Amino acid sequence: MRTMRLMLIALAGAIVALAGDVRPGAARQWYPWCAMYADRSGITACGFDTFEQCLETVRGIGGSCIHNWYPPPAARPRHERYWRPFYR
């Protein structure tokens, strides 16, 4: 009975630790080159810093490299929150 209680407390702690990720979602890195693989899946992997790195990846597999035309959105300035009346 006591071990079951300890296991439940440990499980709850693990769930809280995994759910409490503090990294923002917009912090993903943007890469300028994408590899389009030459199979029926149509997979495009945009994770390359240089064109040569992309070419080395698709060399034996087959495919082509394209420029990633969708840059990340520019960071918007943070506005101070202020009180606004609900009714005007």
Secondary structure, DSSP 8 states (H G I E B T S, - for coil): -HHHHHHHHHHHHHHHHHH---S-GGG----SEEEEESSTT--EEEEESSHHHHHHHHTTT-EEEEE------------------S--
